[in-house]
Amino acid sequence: MKNKIIAVISTIIVIIIGFYYLFLNNNFLANLLFLDAEKIKDPSFLKDKQAVLYYSTPNYSLMGFSYAIFVDNKGETQGIKMHELDCGTVTKGNHRVFLEEADRVRIIGKNYKEFPMKVGQYLGHQSGYLKRKDLFFSLYNSGLHDSYIRYGNEKGFHTEKFPGSIEASGLFDDHIFVVTENLNEIDDEVDNSKYELIELKIQDEVKTKPIKTLKFKGELNPSTIHADEKYVYIIMTVDKDDHNGKVLLIRINKKTHHQDQFTLANYKGIDDLYQTTTYNDQRAAHMWKDDLYYIDGLGDVYTFNTKTEKSKKEFSLQESHLGEQTAFRGKYLYLYKLNEKTHQHSIDKYYLKTGKLVKRIRIKGIDTIFLTNVFGDGFGLYDFEVLK
């Protein structure tokens, strides 16, 4: 009996020592890998940063967090720990970075600012920067019949509500376009007339400008929106079954509201059609000169020429990847990935016209950052922004 008691006590002591060691080790890692308030507020903080990644636990997590992980020019990483925001996003504007969380927003740059938000948000969609107005904005789904927009700058932020559930969104020249679904007016006998294309105008307040009720046959899923001077382009996916589907491009004339439809990609006999789905719809497409680029979950890049109205597969990324995120900037495509074989994190830079790999940056320290979150749930990578 005495030996059993000694064994139990010894086991408890070992567990306590283990937790104590883990606590000390986590504090050491946290001090090394996480940014303190003074570093973030340094006006030169972004000078050597080339990218930022946004990770978060899901909104149903009991002990959730989100991380904005900054990657410097050497591939080294440091993170900011924040409150969770499912599908949270990050954006840049005029040498600044905008970060969001459930109950707070931050602007990192020459003049650091952060603002607590009275109305908490739990499901992000897209953030962006309005250059002419010098305003950051972020869109949120409530999961009900209304959606929300936060907007502001170093002077302060506001939150407003607008009707409908966000299905897709996009930004062009300070114009915010959104496809909403009116959950109160779904009619199975009408071919998806529940989708509305609207424009959000930020003046003294947010005004909603209806553009068009979208009409098409079949069950199409809006993905992302782009635009040029004449048209609004909505990328949509349609699944015929588990092995066959399409990616369609809906084009709407801004003046006449006339609607055209083009096939961007056609999938036949795919082992699992779900594999074609992009992880982040908002960064899966890009306008460069006369071409609209689109990358799917297989790493295939398609183009639609806005002058000739012709589409084609431009190139394919051959290497396997896990946890992929994409970002476009000018004539380049950036791919953040975790190699399945080597478990190496990297950012690859490709030339859009040829698909040629221009540069690969190996990223260090991401896995170690997550070791400090002992009690949190699984993290998802929701956004990726290239800063330079």
C-alpha positions in Angstrom: 0.0 0.0 0.0 2.8 2.3 0.9 4.5 1.7 -2.4 1.3 2.6 -4.3 1.0 5.9 -2.4 4.6 6.7 -3.2 4.1 5.9 -6.8 1.0 8.1 -7.0 2.8 11.0 -5.3 5.8 10.6 -7.6 3.5 10.6 -10.7 1.8 13.8 -9.5 5.2 15.5 -8.9 6.3 14.5 -12.4 3.1 16.0 -13.9 3.5 19.2 -11.9 7.2 19.6 -12.9 6.2 18.9 -16.5 3.5 21.6 -16.5 5.9 24.0 -14.8 8.6 23.3 -17.5 6.0 23.7 -20.2 4.9 27.0 -18.7 8.4 28.3 -18.5 9.2 27.1 -22.0 6.0 28.7 -23.4 6.9 32.0 -21.7 10.3 31.8 -23.2 8.9 31.1 -26.7 6.3 33.8 -26.3 8.9 36.4 -25.4 11.0 35.3 -28.4 8.3 34.9 -31.0 5.6 37.4 -30.1 5.7 41.1 -30.6 5.2 43.4 -27.6 3.2 46.6 -27.8 6.3 48.9 -28.1 7.6 47.0 -31.2 4.3 47.1 -32.9 4.0 50.8 -32.3 7.5 51.5 -33.7 7.0 53.7 -36.9 9.6 51.6 -38.7 8.1 48.2 -37.8 6.9 47.4 -41.3 10.1 48.5 -43.0 11.6 44.9 -43.1 8.3 43.0 -43.4 7.4 41.4 -46.7 4.2 39.5 -45.8 1.6 38.8 -43.1 -0.5 35.7 -42.5 -3.8 35.6 -40.5 -4.5 32.4 -38.5 -7.5 31.9 -36.2 -9.4 29.3 -34.4 -13.1 28.8 -35.4 -15.8 31.0 -33.7 -17.2 28.0 -31.8 -13.8 27.5 -30.0 -14.0 27.7 -26.2 -10.5 29.2 -25.8 -9.9 30.8 -29.2 -7.2 33.1 -30.4 -6.0 34.6 -33.7 -2.5 35.4 -34.8 -1.2 37.9 -37.3 2.2 36.5 -38.2 4.6 38.9 -39.9 7.4 37.5 -42.2 10.5 39.7 -42.5 12.9 39.9 -45.5 14.9 36.9 -44.1 11.9 34.6 -43.7 11.9 35.0 -39.9 8.5 35.2 -38.2 6.9 37.0 -35.3 3.3 37.1 -34.3 0.6 39.3 -32.7 -1.8 37.4 -30.5 -5.4 38.6 -30.8 -9.0 37.5 -30.1 -10.4 35.0 -32.5 -12.3 36.0 -35.7 -13.4 33.1 -37.9 -12.5 33.8 -41.5 -10.7 37.0 -40.4 -8.8 39.0 -43.0 -5.9 41.5 -43.3 -5.2 44.2 -45.8 -2.7 47.0 -46.5 -3.0 50.6 -47.6 -0.6 53.5 -48.0 2.3 51.8 -46.1 0.0 50.6 -43.3 -1.5 47.3 -42.3 -5.1 46.9 -41.1 -5.8 44.0 -38.6 -9.1 42.9 -37.3 -10.4 40.8 -34.5 -13.8 40.1 -32.9 -13.9 43.2 -30.8 -11.0 45.4 -32.0 -9.3 46.8 -35.1 -5.7 48.0 -35.4 -3.7 50.1 -37.9 0.0 49.4 -37.9 2.3 51.9 -39.6 3.9 55.3 -38.9 1.1 56.2 -36.6 -0.1 53.1 -34.7 -3.8 53.1 -33.6 -6.2 50.6 -32.2 -9.9 50.9 -31.5 -12.2 48.7 -29.4 -15.5 48.0 -31.3 -18.8 48.2 -29.5 -20.4 45.7 -31.8 -18.5 42.4 -31.8 -18.1 40.4 -35.0 -17.5 36.6 -35.4 -17.4 35.8 -39.1 -15.2 37.9 -41.4 -15.5 38.0 -45.2 -13.2 40.7 -46.8 -11.2 43.8 -45.9 -9.8 46.4 -48.2 -8.5 50.0 -48.5 -10.3 52.9 -50.3 -7.4 55.0 -51.6 -9.3 58.2 -52.5 -11.1 58.3 -49.1 -8.1 57.0 -47.1 -10.4 54.5 -45.4 -10.0 50.9 -44.4 -13.1 48.7 -44.4 -14.1 45.2 -43.5 -17.2 43.1 -44.2 -18.8 40.6 -41.9 -21.6 38.0 -42.1 -23.9 37.7 -39.1 -25.3 34.3 -40.2 -28.8 35.8 -40.3 -30.5 38.2 -42.6 -28.1 41.2 -42.2 -24.4 41.9 -42.7 -22.0 44.5 -41.2 -19.3 46.8 -42.4 -16.6 48.4 -40.3 -14.8 51.4 -41.8 -12.4 54.1 -40.7 -8.8 55.2 -40.3 -6.6 56.7 -37.6 -9.4 59.2 -36.7 -11.8 56.4 -35.6 -13.9 53.5 -36.8 -17.7 53.0 -37.3 -19.9 49.9 -37.7 -23.1 49.9 -39.9 -25.5 47.2 -40.9 -26.9 46.4 -44.4 -29.5 43.9 -45.6 -28.7 40.4 -46.9 -26.1 37.7 -46.3 -22.8 38.3 -48.1 -22.0 35.6 -50.7 -19.2 37.4 -52.6 -17.6 40.8 -52.7 -14.9 42.8 -54.5 -13.3 46.2 -54.7 -12.6 48.4 -57.7 -11.4 52.0 -57.6 -13.0 52.8 -54.2 -16.3 51.0 -55.3 -17.3 48.1 -53.0 -19.4 45.5 -54.8 -21.3 42.8 -52.9 -23.5 39.9 -54.0 -26.1 39.3 -51.2 -28.6 36.5 -50.6 -31.9 37.5 -49.2 -32.8 34.6 -46.9 -36.3 35.9 -46.4 -37.2 35.7 -50.1 -35.8 32.3 -51.2 -38.2 30.8 -53.8 -37.3 27.3 -55.1 -39.6 27.9 -58.1 -37.5 30.9 -59.2 -34.0 30.2 -60.6 -31.8 31.8 -57.9 -33.4 35.3 -58.1 -32.6 35.6 -54.4 -29.0 36.9 -55.3 -28.6 40.7 -55.6 -25.6 42.7 -56.8 -25.3 45.8 -54.8 -22.7 48.6 -54.3 -21.8 50.0 -50.8 -21.1 53.7 -50.8 -19.3 55.2 -47.8 -20.0 58.9 -47.4 -21.2 60.3 -44.1 -22.9 56.9 -43.6 -23.0 53.7 -45.6 -25.6 53.7 -48.4 -26.7 50.6 -50.3 -27.2 51.0 -54.1 -29.0 48.1 -55.8 -27.6 47.2 -59.2 -29.2 44.0 -60.4 -31.0 40.9 -59.5 -28.9 38.0 -60.8 -30.7 35.6 -63.1 -29.3 32.2 -64.2 -30.3 28.6 -64.3 -29.1 26.0 -61.9 -27.4 26.2 -58.5 -24.5 28.5 -58.8 -22.3 29.6 -55.9 -20.9 33.2 -56.1 -17.2 33.2 -55.3 -15.6 36.6 -55.9 -16.1 39.9 -57.7 -13.8 42.0 -59.9 -14.5 45.0 -62.1 -13.1 47.4 -64.7 -14.3 50.7 -66.0 -17.2 49.1 -68.0 -18.1 45.8 -66.3 -18.5 44.0 -63.0 -17.3 40.4 -63.2 -18.7 37.7 -60.8 -16.9 34.4 -60.6 -19.3 31.5 -59.8 -18.9 27.8 -59.4 -21.5 25.1 -60.3 -21.2 21.5 -59.3 -23.1 19.0 -61.5 -22.0 16.1 -59.2 -19.0 15.0 -57.3 -16.8 14.7 -60.4 -18.1 17.3 -62.9 -18.5 21.0 -62.7 -17.7 24.5 -64.1 -16.4 27.9 -63.1 -18.5 30.5 -64.8 -17.9 34.2 -65.3 -21.0 36.5 -65.0 -20.4 39.8 -66.7 -22.7 42.8 -66.0 -22.6 46.1 -67.8 -22.4 48.9 -65.3 -24.6 51.2 -67.3 -27.2 49.0 -69.0 -27.0 46.1 -66.4 -27.0 43.7 -69.3 -25.8 40.2 -68.1 -23.5 37.9 -70.1 -22.2 34.5 -69.1 -18.9 32.8 -70.0 -17.2 29.5 -69.1 -13.9 30.0 -67.4 -13.0 26.4 -66.4 -14.7 23.1 -67.2 -14.1 20.0 -65.0 -14.9 16.5 -66.2 -14.2 13.2 -64.5 -12.4 14.8 -61.5 -11.7 12.3 -58.7 -13.0 14.7 -56.2 -14.5 18.0 -57.4 -14.0 19.6 -54.0 -10.3 19.6 -54.6 -10.9 22.4 -57.3 -12.3 24.7 -54.6 -10.1 27.6 -53.7 -9.3 28.0 -50.0 -9.7 31.8 -50.1 -12.1 33.0 -52.7 -11.3 36.7 -52.1 -7.7 36.2 -53.3 -8.3 33.6 -56.0 -8.7 36.2 -58.9 -6.9 39.2 -60.2 -7.2 41.8 -62.9 -4.0 42.6 -64.8 -4.2 44.8 -67.8 -6.8 43.2 -70.1 -6.8 39.8 -68.4 -8.8 38.4 -65.5 -6.8 35.7 -63.8 -8.3 32.9 -61.7 -6.5 30.1 -59.7 -8.4 27.0 -58.5 -7.6 24.5 -55.8 -5.7 22.3 -58.1 -3.2 25.0 -58.9 -4.5 25.6 -62.4 -4.5 29.3 -63.5 -7.1 30.4 -66.0 -7.5 33.7 -67.9 -10.3 35.6 -69.4 -9.4 38.3 -71.9 -11.8 41.2 -71.5 -11.2 42.4 -75.0 -11.5 39.2 -77.0 -13.8 37.5 -74.5 -11.7 34.3 -74.8 -10.7 32.1 -71.8 -7.9 29.6 -71.5 -5.8 27.7 -69.0 -2.7 29.8 -68.7 -0.5 27.4 -66.7 -0.5 24.9 -63.8 1.5 24.9 -60.6 3.1 21.4 -60.5 4.3 21.1 -56.9 1.9 19.6 -54.2 1.0 22.0 -51.4 -0.9 22.0 -48.2 -2.6 24.9 -46.4 -2.3 27.0 -49.6 -3.0 30.7 -49.7 -2.7 32.9 -52.8 -2.1 36.6 -53.3 -1.7 38.6 -56.5 0.3 41.8 -57.0 0.7 43.4 -60.4 2.2 40.8 -62.8 3.0 38.3 -60.1 1.2 35.5 -58.2 2.3 34.6 -54.7 1.7 31.2 -53.2 2.1 30.5 -49.5 2.3 26.8 -48.9 3.3 24.0 -46.6 5.1 21.2 -48.5 3.6 17.9 -47.7 6.9 16.0 -48.0 9.4 18.3 -46.3 6.9 20.1 -44.0 8.7 23.3 -45.1 6.7 26.6 -45.1 7.5 28.9 -48.0 6.3 31.8 -50.2 6.7 31.2 -53.9 6.6 34.1 -56.4 5.4 33.3 -60.0 5.4 35.4 -63.2 1.8 35.5 -64.4 2.4 35.3 -68.1 4.5 32.1 -68.0 3.9 30.5 -64.6 7.7 30.6 -64.1 8.9 30.4 -60.5 10.8 33.7 -59.9 11.7 33.4 -56.2 11.1 31.1 -53.2 11.4 32.4 -49.7 11.6 29.7 -46.9 9.7 30.7 -43.8 11.0 29.8 -40.3 9.3 29.7 -36.9 5.6 29.3 -37.7 5.2 25.8 -36.2 7.0 27.0 -33.1 4.6 29.9 -32.6 1.7 27.5 -32.3 3.5 25.4 -29.7 2.8 28.3 -27.2 -0.9 27.8 -27.5 -1.3 24.7 -25.4 -5.0 24.8 -24.7 -6.3 26.3 -27.9 -8.2 24.5 -30.6 -7.0 23.9 -34.2 -6.0 26.9 -36.2 -7.0 27.7 -39.8 -5.0 30.0 -42.1 -7.6 32.5 -43.4 -5.6 35.2 -45.2 -2.3 36.1 -46.7 -1.1 39.6 -47.7 2.0 40.5 -49.6 3.4 43.8 -48.3 6.3 44.5 -50.8 
